[in-house]
Structures are given as C-alpha cells and as structure tokens.
Amino acid sequence: MTDSPASVRPDRRAEIAAGLAHVRSRIADACQAAGRDRTGVTLIAVTKTYPAGDVVALADLGVTDVGENRDQEAAPKAAEVAAAGVEARWHFIGQLQRNKAKSVVRYADVVHSVDSVRLARALDAASASARDRPLDVLVQVSIDGDVARGGAVPDAADQDTGLAAVAERVAGADGLRLVGLMAVAPLGWEAERAFARLAEVAESFRAAHPHATALSAGMSGDLEIAIRYGATHVRVGSALLGMRPTLR
Ligand SMILES: *Cc1c(COP(=O)(O)O)cnc(C)c1O
C-alpha cells in the first residue's frame, strides 16, 4: 500500500472485488434471461458516501463509470481521484440546483437528472463557458407524474417540466448532447410496473429523438427488472460497496 490519500486497505479492496463479482454475475444473468447482449448494459458504481479510495479500487477492478448525487461531495472526490492519476467517468445522478451547474460541468461527463428547461438552460450556459465538448445529458422522467420528487412529466404540456419541452431544449443546446432518459422507480410502486411504464415512455421518446438511446434505470434492488425492460445503464451502490451509513 502507498500513503496516497486515495488508496484503500487490502481488506476493503477484497470486499469491493467480491461485491463487484456478485453484481457482474447478476447483470450477466439478467441479460441472458432477457435475451440481451451483455455489452448493452453499463454498470455505474454509485460511490456517494464512500471515499475516493473506493473509486480508485473500482477503477483498478475495471469499473470507471461512477455516480454521485451531491455536488458538495462529488467535486472534491473527483479532484482527489484525478490527483491519484486515475481516470473515471463521473455521472451526476442526483437532484441538481441551477446554482451548482457551474461546478458540476467541470468534472461530470454525464448528468442523468435534468428535469426542467431552466436547469437545461443553466447547464448549457455553464458547459459552453467551461468545457471543450458538450455535456452528455439524460432527461430524468417522473414515472408517477409527481414533480416534487424530481423528473420531467411525460405527456404534459408544461413548458418547464414537460418531458417533450425539456428534451427539445437539451437537443437544441450547443453545450449539451441528449443521450437518453433516466428514472427511479417511485416509492410505493412495484419495480415491474414502474419500468414497464418507463419502457413505454422511452419508446415514444425515441420516435422523436432516435439517437438518444440510453436508458438509465435499476439500482441494487431492482436491476434485473430494469434490464428486462431495456435499461442500458444500471446505477448500483449498496450491492457493490455495502450499506450506506446514512440515508440521503
Ligand atoms: C443512491 C442512488 C442509487 C444507488 O442506490 P443503491 O440502492 O445503493 O444501489 C441509484 N440511483 C440514484 C439516483 C441514487 O441516488
């Protein structure tokens, strides 16, 4: 072991390797059961609450897509990982305030949680001034139509939070690249029902945006069901890294 702050002890590394082996076999089995090619599903390791050393260990194990949900935590962690000489691809997956856009576009490669025209506009402006290539964006969909918990609403005419309006704004932005949709199964919904609904939304969305084929859905508890309904990106935290100490 080195004294680098972004290193992990061998026992932690072994724990992460075991979690990863288990998650990888779950994904492979789910792909097989769904008749899908394994290469069509990307694992994003959700590292929120876990230190930069865990990101470095994951990268050593071949996982370089990492997800974070709070800018205050993600910005210094991304800097620490970069300082350790490790290249990771950072996915911002949490609710995002417009005043954090300037910070997030500096380290994030992908933002999964764009759910309003106003947020898209803020990210576009920040991206244009701080990046040399567009930021990849997934529009977050509210499966139950409850905007309070985040997500643009399908089939809604609202000019700020309607899915069509948000997608149009992202697609037309020079600083952004529309790559797909993201969703979280709503509380109280069975994953089956949630992801079946999401698949319908994704199908009509792709009729309007045929190149935006990414579908970010599925977490530790429901990744198999998400894969059955077409997820291309699963966001897995606790099954890889252990239960988080606090709920966020
Ligand atoms: C925390 C989080 C995850 C990962 O959840 P686990 O149940 O730990 O796998 C996935 N997506 C989002 C948006 C999250 O905030």
The ligand as a MOL file (V3000), in Angstrom:
LIG
                    3D

  0  0  0     0  0            999 V3000
M  V30 BEGIN CTAB
M  V30 COUNTS 15 15 0 0 0
M  V30 BEGIN ATOM
M  V30 1 C -28.1170 6.1550 -4.3520 0
M  V30 2 C -28.6690 6.0600 -5.7220 0
M  V30 3 C -28.5630 4.8640 -6.4560 0
M  V30 4 C -27.9380 3.5890 -5.9050 0
M  V30 5 O -28.7920 3.0140 -4.9830 0
M  V30 6 P -28.4640 1.5630 -4.3400 0
M  V30 7 O -29.7850 1.1120 -3.8600 0
M  V30 8 O -27.4800 1.7960 -3.2610 0
M  V30 9 O -27.9250 0.7100 -5.4180 0
M  V30 10 C -29.0660 4.8520 -7.7490 0
M  V30 11 N -29.6490 5.9460 -8.2960 0
M  V30 12 C -29.7760 7.1100 -7.6290 0
M  V30 13 C -30.4360 8.2600 -8.2860 0
M  V30 14 C -29.2940 7.2010 -6.3100 0
M  V30 15 O -29.4190 8.3580 -5.6460 0
M  V30 END ATOM
M  V30 BEGIN BOND
M  V30 1 1 1 2
M  V30 2 1 2 3
M  V30 3 2 2 14
M  V30 4 1 3 4
M  V30 5 2 3 10
M  V30 6 1 4 5
M  V30 7 1 5 6
M  V30 8 2 6 7
M  V30 9 1 6 8
M  V30 10 1 6 9
M  V30 11 1 10 11
M  V30 12 2 11 12
M  V30 13 1 12 13
M  V30 14 1 12 14
M  V30 15 1 14 15
M  V30 END BOND
M  V30 END CTAB
M  END
